[in-house]
């Protein structure tokens, strides 16, 4: 993190803000929603269909949280019935870079992580 981003806050408040954001963007549904919106605006039912095993309530809640945080924009067209689409904002598109980097790093290192887990689980003092 570049210095200066949290100049007006203390270390404890900075950690709290980082922790809150990582909790939001690190959950399973948020990552899937952001990934599925990366190609452009998507309607609710199409998004739910593309994500798969997500309830309507969970998708709605996830979208509302992302909209509140400024990552997603909800657009309602005054048709009958109303056409509602969700799209990433500029902030949401900026979030794609670190999310994709973390996903790539995870894919590249999954075998090393699994090997470390195996060594730990079967090491001295482990049952």
PyMOL CGO cylinders between C-alpha atoms (Angstrom):
from pymol import cmd
from pymol.cgo import CYLINDER

trace = [
    CYLINDER, 0.00, 0.00, 0.00, 1.33, 3.43, -0.87, 0.3, 1, 1, 1, 1, 1, 1,
    CYLINDER, 1.33, 3.43, -0.87, 1.87, 5.67, 2.10, 0.3, 1, 1, 1, 1, 1, 1,
    CYLINDER, 1.87, 5.67, 2.10, -0.56, 8.53, 2.38, 0.3, 1, 1, 1, 1, 1, 1,
    CYLINDER, -0.56, 8.53, 2.38, -3.72, 6.62, 1.52, 0.3, 1, 1, 1, 1, 1, 1,
    CYLINDER, -3.72, 6.62, 1.52, -4.80, 6.63, 5.16, 0.3, 1, 1, 1, 1, 1, 1,
    CYLINDER, -4.80, 6.63, 5.16, -2.95, 9.69, 6.47, 0.3, 1, 1, 1, 1, 1, 1,
    CYLINDER, -2.95, 9.69, 6.47, -5.93, 10.99, 8.44, 0.3, 1, 1, 1, 1, 1, 1,
    CYLINDER, -5.93, 10.99, 8.44, -6.58, 7.71, 10.23, 0.3, 1, 1, 1, 1, 1, 1,
    CYLINDER, -6.58, 7.71, 10.23, -4.62, 5.82, 12.82, 0.3, 1, 1, 1, 1, 1, 1,
    CYLINDER, -4.62, 5.82, 12.82, -3.23, 2.31, 12.37, 0.3, 1, 1, 1, 1, 1, 1,
    CYLINDER, -3.23, 2.31, 12.37, -6.18, 0.70, 14.14, 0.3, 1, 1, 1, 1, 1, 1,
    CYLINDER, -6.18, 0.70, 14.14, -8.75, 2.49, 11.97, 0.3, 1, 1, 1, 1, 1, 1,
    CYLINDER, -8.75, 2.49, 11.97, -6.74, 1.68, 8.86, 0.3, 1, 1, 1, 1, 1, 1,
    CYLINDER, -6.74, 1.68, 8.86, -6.66, -2.01, 9.77, 0.3, 1, 1, 1, 1, 1, 1,
    CYLINDER, -6.66, -2.01, 9.77, -10.41, -1.94, 10.39, 0.3, 1, 1, 1, 1, 1, 1,
    CYLINDER, -10.41, -1.94, 10.39, -11.09, -0.38, 6.98, 0.3, 1, 1, 1, 1, 1, 1,
    CYLINDER, -11.09, -0.38, 6.98, -8.83, -2.88, 5.21, 0.3, 1, 1, 1, 1, 1, 1,
    CYLINDER, -8.83, -2.88, 5.21, -10.36, -5.78, 7.11, 0.3, 1, 1, 1, 1, 1, 1,
    CYLINDER, -10.36, -5.78, 7.11, -13.91, -4.68, 6.27, 0.3, 1, 1, 1, 1, 1, 1,
    CYLINDER, -13.91, -4.68, 6.27, -13.10, -4.31, 2.58, 0.3, 1, 1, 1, 1, 1, 1,
    CYLINDER, -13.10, -4.31, 2.58, -11.27, -7.63, 2.36, 0.3, 1, 1, 1, 1, 1, 1,
    CYLINDER, -11.27, -7.63, 2.36, -14.18, -9.31, 4.08, 0.3, 1, 1, 1, 1, 1, 1,
    CYLINDER, -14.18, -9.31, 4.08, -16.56, -7.85, 1.48, 0.3, 1, 1, 1, 1, 1, 1,
    CYLINDER, -16.56, -7.85, 1.48, -14.55, -8.52, -1.65, 0.3, 1, 1, 1, 1, 1, 1,
    CYLINDER, -14.55, -8.52, -1.65, -13.13, -11.81, -0.43, 0.3, 1, 1, 1, 1, 1, 1,
    CYLINDER, -13.13, -11.81, -0.43, -16.40, -13.65, -0.04, 0.3, 1, 1, 1, 1, 1, 1,
    CYLINDER, -16.40, -13.65, -0.04, -17.37, -16.28, -2.58, 0.3, 1, 1, 1, 1, 1, 1,
    CYLINDER, -17.37, -16.28, -2.58, -20.41, -14.52, -4.03, 0.3, 1, 1, 1, 1, 1, 1,
    CYLINDER, -20.41, -14.52, -4.03, -18.79, -11.11, -4.42, 0.3, 1, 1, 1, 1, 1, 1,
    CYLINDER, -18.79, -11.11, -4.42, -15.93, -12.55, -6.45, 0.3, 1, 1, 1, 1, 1, 1,
    CYLINDER, -15.93, -12.55, -6.45, -18.36, -14.44, -8.70, 0.3, 1, 1, 1, 1, 1, 1,
    CYLINDER, -18.36, -14.44, -8.70, -20.61, -11.40, -9.19, 0.3, 1, 1, 1, 1, 1, 1,
    CYLINDER, -20.61, -11.40, -9.19, -17.68, -9.13, -10.04, 0.3, 1, 1, 1, 1, 1, 1,
    CYLINDER, -17.68, -9.13, -10.04, -16.28, -11.69, -12.45, 0.3, 1, 1, 1, 1, 1, 1,
    CYLINDER, -16.28, -11.69, -12.45, -19.65, -12.12, -14.16, 0.3, 1, 1, 1, 1, 1, 1,
    CYLINDER, -19.65, -12.12, -14.16, -20.13, -8.36, -14.51, 0.3, 1, 1, 1, 1, 1, 1,
    CYLINDER, -20.13, -8.36, -14.51, -16.68, -7.86, -16.03, 0.3, 1, 1, 1, 1, 1, 1,
    CYLINDER, -16.68, -7.86, -16.03, -18.06, -8.31, -19.55, 0.3, 1, 1, 1, 1, 1, 1,
    CYLINDER, -18.06, -8.31, -19.55, -20.63, -5.53, -19.24, 0.3, 1, 1, 1, 1, 1, 1,
    CYLINDER, -20.63, -5.53, -19.24, -24.15, -4.95, -17.91, 0.3, 1, 1, 1, 1, 1, 1,
    CYLINDER, -24.15, -4.95, -17.91, -26.16, -8.03, -16.94, 0.3, 1, 1, 1, 1, 1, 1,
    CYLINDER, -26.16, -8.03, -16.94, -29.76, -8.50, -15.86, 0.3, 1, 1, 1, 1, 1, 1,
    CYLINDER, -29.76, -8.50, -15.86, -30.51, -10.07, -12.48, 0.3, 1, 1, 1, 1, 1, 1,
    CYLINDER, -30.51, -10.07, -12.48, -31.84, -13.41, -13.74, 0.3, 1, 1, 1, 1, 1, 1,
    CYLINDER, -31.84, -13.41, -13.74, -29.02, -13.80, -16.25, 0.3, 1, 1, 1, 1, 1, 1,
    CYLINDER, -29.02, -13.80, -16.25, -26.51, -13.09, -13.50, 0.3, 1, 1, 1, 1, 1, 1,
    CYLINDER, -26.51, -13.09, -13.50, -28.17, -15.63, -11.22, 0.3, 1, 1, 1, 1, 1, 1,
    CYLINDER, -28.17, -15.63, -11.22, -28.20, -18.23, -14.00, 0.3, 1, 1, 1, 1, 1, 1,
    CYLINDER, -28.20, -18.23, -14.00, -24.52, -17.60, -14.85, 0.3, 1, 1, 1, 1, 1, 1,
    CYLINDER, -24.52, -17.60, -14.85, -23.38, -17.82, -11.23, 0.3, 1, 1, 1, 1, 1, 1,
    CYLINDER, -23.38, -17.82, -11.23, -25.35, -21.00, -10.59, 0.3, 1, 1, 1, 1, 1, 1,
    CYLINDER, -25.35, -21.00, -10.59, -25.79, -22.13, -7.00, 0.3, 1, 1, 1, 1, 1, 1,
    CYLINDER, -25.79, -22.13, -7.00, -26.81, -18.78, -5.48, 0.3, 1, 1, 1, 1, 1, 1,
    CYLINDER, -26.81, -18.78, -5.48, -30.20, -18.00, -4.00, 0.3, 1, 1, 1, 1, 1, 1,
    CYLINDER, -30.20, -18.00, -4.00, -32.19, -15.00, -5.17, 0.3, 1, 1, 1, 1, 1, 1,
    CYLINDER, -32.19, -15.00, -5.17, -31.92, -13.51, -1.67, 0.3, 1, 1, 1, 1, 1, 1,
    CYLINDER, -31.92, -13.51, -1.67, -28.13, -13.93, -1.53, 0.3, 1, 1, 1, 1, 1, 1,
    CYLINDER, -28.13, -13.93, -1.53, -27.62, -12.45, -5.00, 0.3, 1, 1, 1, 1, 1, 1,
    CYLINDER, -27.62, -12.45, -5.00, -29.86, -9.51, -4.16, 0.3, 1, 1, 1, 1, 1, 1,
    CYLINDER, -29.86, -9.51, -4.16, -28.00, -8.91, -0.89, 0.3, 1, 1, 1, 1, 1, 1,
    CYLINDER, -28.00, -8.91, -0.89, -24.60, -9.19, -2.57, 0.3, 1, 1, 1, 1, 1, 1,
    CYLINDER, -24.60, -9.19, -2.57, -25.60, -6.74, -5.32, 0.3, 1, 1, 1, 1, 1, 1,
    CYLINDER, -25.60, -6.74, -5.32, -26.98, -4.26, -2.78, 0.3, 1, 1, 1, 1, 1, 1,
    CYLINDER, -26.98, -4.26, -2.78, -23.75, -4.39, -0.77, 0.3, 1, 1, 1, 1, 1, 1,
    CYLINDER, -23.75, -4.39, -0.77, -21.64, -3.92, -3.90, 0.3, 1, 1, 1, 1, 1, 1,
    CYLINDER, -21.64, -3.92, -3.90, -23.85, -1.03, -4.99, 0.3, 1, 1, 1, 1, 1, 1,
    CYLINDER, -23.85, -1.03, -4.99, -23.56, 0.57, -1.54, 0.3, 1, 1, 1, 1, 1, 1,
    CYLINDER, -23.56, 0.57, -1.54, -19.76, 0.26, -1.64, 0.3, 1, 1, 1, 1, 1, 1,
    CYLINDER, -19.76, 0.26, -1.64, -19.65, 1.85, -5.09, 0.3, 1, 1, 1, 1, 1, 1,
    CYLINDER, -19.65, 1.85, -5.09, -18.52, -1.21, -7.07, 0.3, 1, 1, 1, 1, 1, 1,
    CYLINDER, -18.52, -1.21, -7.07, -21.79, -1.86, -8.91, 0.3, 1, 1, 1, 1, 1, 1,
    CYLINDER, -21.79, -1.86, -8.91, -24.33, 0.42, -10.57, 0.3, 1, 1, 1, 1, 1, 1,
    CYLINDER, -24.33, 0.42, -10.57, -27.99, -0.60, -10.82, 0.3, 1, 1, 1, 1, 1, 1,
    CYLINDER, -27.99, -0.60, -10.82, -29.89, 0.85, -13.79, 0.3, 1, 1, 1, 1, 1, 1,
    CYLINDER, -29.89, 0.85, -13.79, -33.66, 0.64, -14.16, 0.3, 1, 1, 1, 1, 1, 1,
    CYLINDER, -33.66, 0.64, -14.16, -35.21, 1.28, -17.58, 0.3, 1, 1, 1, 1, 1, 1,
    CYLINDER, -35.21, 1.28, -17.58, -38.85, 2.40, -17.40, 0.3, 1, 1, 1, 1, 1, 1,
    CYLINDER, -38.85, 2.40, -17.40, -40.32, -0.40, -19.48, 0.3, 1, 1, 1, 1, 1, 1,
    CYLINDER, -40.32, -0.40, -19.48, -43.17, -2.70, -18.59, 0.3, 1, 1, 1, 1, 1, 1,
    CYLINDER, -43.17, -2.70, -18.59, -41.98, -4.71, -16.74, 0.3, 1, 1, 1, 1, 1, 1,
    CYLINDER, -41.98, -4.71, -16.74, -38.99, -2.56, -15.72, 0.3, 1, 1, 1, 1, 1, 1,
    CYLINDER, -38.99, -2.56, -15.72, -35.65, -3.70, -17.12, 0.3, 1, 1, 1, 1, 1, 1,
    CYLINDER, -35.65, -3.70, -17.12, -33.00, -3.76, -14.39, 0.3, 1, 1, 1, 1, 1, 1,
    CYLINDER, -33.00, -3.76, -14.39, -29.33, -4.19, -15.23, 0.3, 1, 1, 1, 1, 1, 1,
    CYLINDER, -29.33, -4.19, -15.23, -26.22, -4.32, -13.09, 0.3, 1, 1, 1, 1, 1, 1,
    CYLINDER, -26.22, -4.32, -13.09, -22.79, -3.16, -14.22, 0.3, 1, 1, 1, 1, 1, 1,
    CYLINDER, -22.79, -3.16, -14.22, -19.42, -2.48, -12.67, 0.3, 1, 1, 1, 1, 1, 1,
    CYLINDER, -19.42, -2.48, -12.67, -18.60, 1.14, -11.92, 0.3, 1, 1, 1, 1, 1, 1,
    CYLINDER, -18.60, 1.14, -11.92, -15.13, 2.53, -12.59, 0.3, 1, 1, 1, 1, 1, 1,
    CYLINDER, -15.13, 2.53, -12.59, -14.25, 1.56, -9.01, 0.3, 1, 1, 1, 1, 1, 1,
    CYLINDER, -14.25, 1.56, -9.01, -15.57, -1.96, -9.62, 0.3, 1, 1, 1, 1, 1, 1,
    CYLINDER, -15.57, -1.96, -9.62, -13.52, -2.29, -12.81, 0.3, 1, 1, 1, 1, 1, 1,
    CYLINDER, -13.52, -2.29, -12.81, -10.43, -1.14, -10.88, 0.3, 1, 1, 1, 1, 1, 1,
    CYLINDER, -10.43, -1.14, -10.88, -11.12, -3.90, -8.37, 0.3, 1, 1, 1, 1, 1, 1,
    CYLINDER, -11.12, -3.90, -8.37, -10.86, -6.49, -11.16, 0.3, 1, 1, 1, 1, 1, 1,
    CYLINDER, -10.86, -6.49, -11.16, -7.07, -6.07, -11.39, 0.3, 1, 1, 1, 1, 1, 1,
    CYLINDER, -7.07, -6.07, -11.39, -6.21, -7.09, -7.80, 0.3, 1, 1, 1, 1, 1, 1,
    CYLINDER, -6.21, -7.09, -7.80, -8.94, -9.75, -7.76, 0.3, 1, 1, 1, 1, 1, 1,
    CYLINDER, -8.94, -9.75, -7.76, -7.59, -11.30, -10.98, 0.3, 1, 1, 1, 1, 1, 1,
    CYLINDER, -7.59, -11.30, -10.98, -4.02, -10.99, -9.69, 0.3, 1, 1, 1, 1, 1, 1,
    CYLINDER, -4.02, -10.99, -9.69, -4.95, -12.81, -6.48, 0.3, 1, 1, 1, 1, 1, 1,
    CYLINDER, -4.95, -12.81, -6.48, -6.84, -15.48, -8.43, 0.3, 1, 1, 1, 1, 1, 1,
    CYLINDER, -6.84, -15.48, -8.43, -3.84, -15.96, -10.73, 0.3, 1, 1, 1, 1, 1, 1,
    CYLINDER, -3.84, -15.96, -10.73, -1.42, -16.12, -7.82, 0.3, 1, 1, 1, 1, 1, 1,
    CYLINDER, -1.42, -16.12, -7.82, -3.65, -18.71, -6.14, 0.3, 1, 1, 1, 1, 1, 1,
    CYLINDER, -3.65, -18.71, -6.14, -3.84, -20.85, -9.28, 0.3, 1, 1, 1, 1, 1, 1,
    CYLINDER, -3.84, -20.85, -9.28, -0.06, -20.62, -9.75, 0.3, 1, 1, 1, 1, 1, 1,
    CYLINDER, -0.06, -20.62, -9.75, 0.67, -21.57, -6.14, 0.3, 1, 1, 1, 1, 1, 1,
    CYLINDER, 0.67, -21.57, -6.14, -2.14, -23.97, -5.25, 0.3, 1, 1, 1, 1, 1, 1,
    CYLINDER, -2.14, -23.97, -5.25, 0.22, -26.96, -5.48, 0.3, 1, 1, 1, 1, 1, 1,
    CYLINDER, 0.22, -26.96, -5.48, 2.70, -25.29, -3.09, 0.3, 1, 1, 1, 1, 1, 1,
    CYLINDER, 2.70, -25.29, -3.09, -0.04, -24.46, -0.62, 0.3, 1, 1, 1, 1, 1, 1,
    CYLINDER, -0.04, -24.46, -0.62, -1.38, -28.01, -0.76, 0.3, 1, 1, 1, 1, 1, 1,
    CYLINDER, -1.38, -28.01, -0.76, 2.13, -29.42, -0.25, 0.3, 1, 1, 1, 1, 1, 1,
    CYLINDER, 2.13, -29.42, -0.25, 2.62, -27.16, 2.79, 0.3, 1, 1, 1, 1, 1, 1,
    CYLINDER, 2.62, -27.16, 2.79, -0.71, -28.31, 4.22, 0.3, 1, 1, 1, 1, 1, 1,
    CYLINDER, -0.71, -28.31, 4.22, 0.19, -31.95, 3.68, 0.3, 1, 1, 1, 1, 1, 1,
    CYLINDER, 0.19, -31.95, 3.68, 3.59, -31.47, 5.33, 0.3, 1, 1, 1, 1, 1, 1,
    CYLINDER, 3.59, -31.47, 5.33, 2.00, -29.69, 8.28, 0.3, 1, 1, 1, 1, 1, 1,
    CYLINDER, 2.00, -29.69, 8.28, -0.80, -32.24, 8.69, 0.3, 1, 1, 1, 1, 1, 1,
    CYLINDER, -0.80, -32.24, 8.69, 1.67, -35.16, 8.63, 0.3, 1, 1, 1, 1, 1, 1,
    CYLINDER, 1.67, -35.16, 8.63, 4.56, -33.48, 10.42, 0.3, 1, 1, 1, 1, 1, 1,
    CYLINDER, 4.56, -33.48, 10.42, 5.88, -33.99, 13.95, 0.3, 1, 1, 1, 1, 1, 1,
    CYLINDER, 5.88, -33.99, 13.95, 3.26, -33.54, 16.65, 0.3, 1, 1, 1, 1, 1, 1,
    CYLINDER, 3.26, -33.54, 16.65, 0.32, -33.93, 14.26, 0.3, 1, 1, 1, 1, 1, 1,
    CYLINDER, 0.32, -33.93, 14.26, -2.12, -36.78, 14.67, 0.3, 1, 1, 1, 1, 1, 1,
]
cmd.load_cgo(trace, "trace")
